[in-house]
């Protein structure tokens, strides 16, 4: 669950920046 949290956070931010 820790890896998913870090990945989800980075993915959400990268998508929002675009």
N, C-alpha and C positions, 0 to 999 in steps of 0.2 A: 504493500500500500504506500510505502514511502516513495518508491521509484515512480509510481503513477502520479503522485502529488507533484513531484518536481517536474515531471514531463508535462503534465497537464498545465502547470503554471507557465512554463516556457512556451508551450504551444499556444496557449490563449494570448499571451502578450505578443508573440510574433504575428499571430493572425490579426490582432487589433492594430498593430503598428502599420500593417499594410493598408 
